[in-house]
Amino acid sequence: DQVLDHYNYQSTTYWKQRYFAIEDYFDPKVGNVFLYICGEYTCPGVPQSRQWVVSLAQKFKALILVVEHRFYGSSMPFGEKSLELENMKYLNSEQALSDLAYFIMKVKQNNMHRVSNNPWITVGGSYPGALSAWFRYKYPHLTIGAIASSAVIKAI
């Protein structure tokens, strides 16, 4: 369950955000967590062209959690009505960054996938790369680093 509007503290509206977990190499005692950020597309998990993050997970005994961006794929806050103009105010990078922070908080809080105090690193390319860099800047207490491949970090 994900918060619809992170900036309306009276809102109690939630929606289902899809994510994938790759636990094949994870050692909860020493491994970190790679938070792979999907962008403006239906998230397939880790795409074939991005398998290097799987190699990193194997090397560092890490868990990969892949998060689908709000309003894409199966992560549609309003179902079929998600793309109606009145709902588009919730589709922005600030809400997406807050989605990631909330996701990390919930995973840690609920000891999901055996994650507790493991260090987190965000990963993304292109727009998700920008989200990865911005996330590290905005939420430095939640991650130890960011991989921002081909990231456009100054929106024009």
C-alpha positions in Angstrom: 0.0 0.0 0.0 1.4 3.4 -1.0 0.2 6.9 0.0 -1.5 8.8 -2.7 -0.6 12.4 -1.6 2.5 12.6 0.6 1.9 16.3 1.0 -1.7 16.2 2.4 -1.2 15.0 5.9 -5.0 14.6 6.4 -5.3 12.2 3.4 -5.9 8.6 4.1 -6.0 7.4 0.5 -3.7 4.6 -0.5 -3.2 2.6 -3.7 -1.3 -0.5 -4.7 2.2 0.0 -6.0 3.8 -2.9 -7.7 7.4 -4.0 -6.9 9.6 -7.0 -7.6 12.2 -8.7 -5.3 15.3 -10.5 -6.4 16.5 -12.3 -3.3 18.8 -15.0 -5.0 22.0 -13.6 -3.7 20.9 -11.7 -0.5 22.7 -12.3 2.8 20.7 -10.3 5.4 23.7 -10.2 7.7 26.1 -8.4 5.3 24.2 -7.5 2.1 22.9 -4.2 1.0 19.7 -3.3 -0.8 19.7 -2.0 -4.3 16.4 -0.1 -4.9 16.0 -0.2 -8.7 13.7 2.6 -9.8 11.5 2.1 -12.9 10.4 5.1 -14.9 7.8 6.1 -17.3 7.0 2.6 -18.6 5.5 -0.7 -17.5 8.1 -2.1 -15.2 9.4 -5.6 -16.2 11.5 -6.1 -13.1 15.2 -5.6 -14.0 15.3 -5.3 -17.8 17.7 -7.4 -19.9 19.7 -4.3 -20.7 20.3 -3.6 -17.0 21.5 -7.0 -15.8 24.7 -5.4 -14.4 22.7 -4.6 -11.2 22.1 -8.3 -10.8 25.9 -8.9 -11.1 26.4 -6.2 -8.4 23.9 -8.0 -6.2 25.7 -11.3 -6.6 29.1 -9.7 -5.8 27.8 -7.8 -2.8 25.3 -10.4 -1.5 22.6 -7.8 -2.0 18.8 -7.7 -2.4 17.3 -6.0 -5.4 13.9 -4.4 -4.9 12.5 -3.0 -8.2 9.7 -0.3 -7.8 7.3 0.6 -10.5 6.6 4.3 -10.9 3.2 5.6 -10.0 0.8 6.0 -12.9 2.6 3.4 -15.0 2.1 -0.3 -15.6 0.1 -1.9 -12.8 0.7 1.0 -10.4 -2.3 3.1 -11.3 -3.7 4.9 -8.2 -7.1 5.4 -9.7 -7.3 2.3 -11.9 -8.8 3.1 -15.3 -9.4 6.7 -14.2 -5.7 7.4 -13.4 -5.0 9.3 -16.6 -8.0 11.6 -16.2 -6.8 15.3 -16.0 -8.0 15.8 -12.4 -5.8 12.9 -11.2 -2.7 13.9 -13.0 -1.8 16.4 -10.2 -0.4 13.4 -8.3 2.0 12.4 -11.1 5.2 14.3 -10.4 8.7 13.6 -9.3 8.2 14.9 -5.8 5.4 12.4 -5.1 7.6 9.7 -6.8 10.5 10.5 -4.5 8.2 10.4 -1.5 6.9 7.0 -2.7 10.4 5.7 -2.5 11.0 7.0 1.0 7.7 5.5 2.2 8.6 2.2 0.5 12.0 2.0 2.3 10.4 3.0 5.6 7.7 0.2 5.2 10.2 -2.5 4.2 12.4 -1.7 7.2 9.6 -1.3 9.6 8.0 -4.6 8.7 11.3 -6.5 8.2 10.1 -7.4 4.7 12.5 -9.6 2.8 14.6 -9.9 6.0 15.7 -6.3 5.7 16.4 -4.4 8.8 19.4 -2.2 9.1 20.9 -3.1 5.7 22.4 -0.1 3.7 20.4 1.0 0.7 21.6 2.3 -2.7 19.2 3.7 -5.3 19.7 2.7 -8.9 18.2 4.3 -12.1 19.0 5.3 -15.6 17.6 8.3 -17.5 14.6 9.8 -15.7 14.9 7.1 -12.9 18.6 8.0 -12.8 17.6 11.6 -12.0 15.2 10.2 -9.4 18.0 8.2 -7.9 20.3 11.3 -7.6 17.5 13.5 -6.3 16.5 10.9 -3.8 20.0 10.8 -2.4 20.0 14.5 -2.1 16.6 14.8 -0.5 16.8 11.7 1.7 20.5 11.2 2.6 19.5 9.5 5.9 17.8 6.6 4.0 20.6 5.6 1.6 24.4 5.3 1.5 24.6 6.1 -2.2 23.0 6.4 -5.6 23.8 5.1 -9.1 22.4 7.6 -11.6 23.2 6.5 -15.1 22.5 9.0 -17.9 20.6 11.1 -15.4 19.3 14.4 -16.4 19.5 16.2 -13.1 18.4 19.7 -14.1 14.9 19.7 -15.4 14.2 22.3 -18.1 
